[in-house]
Amino acid sequence: MKPFFGKRRPAVMAWQIGVRLVLGAIVVWLVMLLWNWLMPALFSGVRVIDYWQTLGLIVLCRVLFGGGHGRWHGRRHWERMSAEERAQLKRGRCGQSAGEASQ
């Protein structure tokens, strides 16, 4: 039977999760400091924001500007495709390959 956590022990995983949470909190705090230092000085109508508003701003930016990996997962997805699927993807929207488009 394969262990649930793989080769990592739960204590190591808990430590890694804790480190990531602390680093994430530090990043949010730094963004808040930068916002509160720069934005009210540069723009007259901008207010000072608190920690939770900063966290919401970071989440909103990740959603809007693509912080996730999306549907494509790099080369692994490309390698699992058949030759026909690769050729179809290379043809693009217009139904012609890159070599045909330049002629």
Phi and psi in degrees as a GROMACS rama.xvg file:
@    title "Ramachandran Plot"
@    xaxis  label "Phi"
@    yaxis  label "Psi"
@TYPE xy
-79.2103  135.052  LYS-2
-65.223  148.723  PRO-3
-64.216  -40.1342  PHE-4
-91.9766  7.50767  PHE-5
73.5722  -140.784  GLY-6
-86.5699  -14.9241  LYS-7
-82.7653  142.783  ARG-8
-84.5526  151.475  ARG-9
-58.4741  -32.7886  PRO-10
-66.2444  -39.3849  ALA-11
-67.1942  -41.7916  VAL-12
-64.3958  -40.3255  MET-13
-63.8802  -40.5802  ALA-14
-63.3396  -43.1722  TRP-15
-64.1308  -41.0011  GLN-16
-63.5503  -42.7133  ILE-17
-61.7791  -42.4996  GLY-18
-63.4997  -42.403  VAL-19
-64.4547  -39.1199  ARG-20
-64.6537  -41.8936  LEU-21
-65.9522  -44.3283  VAL-22
-63.2491  -39.032  LEU-23
-63.7228  -40.6421  GLY-24
-64.2515  -37.5891  ALA-25
-66.6227  -39.7605  ILE-26
-63.7771  -43.9887  VAL-27
-61.472  -43.4397  VAL-28
-61.9809  -41.8445  TRP-29
-65.6686  -40.5792  LEU-30
-63.3671  -40.4624  VAL-31
-62.0194  -43.8699  MET-32
-62.071  -44.8664  LEU-33
-63.9125  -42.8076  LEU-34
-60.5615  -50.4525  TRP-35
-67.9706  -22.3078  ASN-36
-84.4166  -42.6885  TRP-37
-92.141  -50.4612  LEU-38
-63.9539  -47.1155  MET-39
-64.0154  -29.0488  PRO-40
-75.6756  -32.5129  ALA-41
-84.492  -38.0874  LEU-42
-122.633  130.028  PHE-43
-69.6564  -29.2122  SER-44
-92.3496  0.907402  GLY-45
-87.1482  133.836  VAL-46
-95.9347  166.571  ARG-47
-75.6119  139.976  VAL-48
-113.83  157.109  ILE-49
-98.0579  -175.373  ASP-50
-60.9803  -46.2082  TYR-51
-71.0323  -34.0788  TRP-52
-66.7417  -35.4817  GLN-53
-65.5481  -43.0608  THR-54
-60.6209  -43.2031  LEU-55
-63.3737  -37.9272  GLY-56
-64.3436  -41.5741  LEU-57
-65.1943  -43.6404  ILE-58
-62.63  -43.3039  VAL-59
-61.3541  -41.9201  LEU-60
-64.9398  -38.3007  CYS-61
-65.8076  -37.8627  ARG-62
-68.6611  -46.2905  VAL-63
-74.0456  -37.3053  LEU-64
-108.296  18.0508  PHE-65
75.6098  59.3203  GLY-66
-78.3914  -18.1141  GLY-67
-89.426  178.165  GLY-68
-85.4938  -18.3723  HIS-69
72.9311  -153.045  GLY-70
-82.0277  -32.0159  ARG-71
-92.1825  133.569  TRP-72
-117.571  48.4028  HIS-73
70.7245  -147.685  GLY-74
-66.3545  -29.7469  ARG-75
-58.8454  -40.9217  ARG-76
-68.1172  -41.0391  HIS-77
-63.2387  -40.3309  TRP-78
-69.8003  -26.371  GLU-79
-81.9339  -11.4211  ARG-80
-78.4863  149.269  MET-81
-77.2497  169.045  SER-82
-63.0957  -36.213  ALA-83
-66.2912  -42.1925  GLU-84
-64.8358  -38.6556  GLU-85
-64.0689  -43.4759  ARG-86
-64.3029  -40.0207  ALA-87
-65.1614  -39.814  GLN-88
-67.6304  -37.7978  LEU-89
-67.0494  -30.5847  LYS-90
-62.8715  -32.1265  ARG-91
79.3553  -159.91  GLY-92
-72.9748  -36.9959  ARG-93
-81.1504  -7.65065  CYS-94
83.7584  12.3231  GLY-95
-126.251  150.417  GLN-96
-77.0322  169.538  SER-97
-63.1253  -35.0118  ALA-98
-68.3287  -36.3494  GLY-99
-72.1639  -31.1372  GLU-100
-69.8983  -29.9117  ALA-101
-83.2026  -12.1058  SER-102
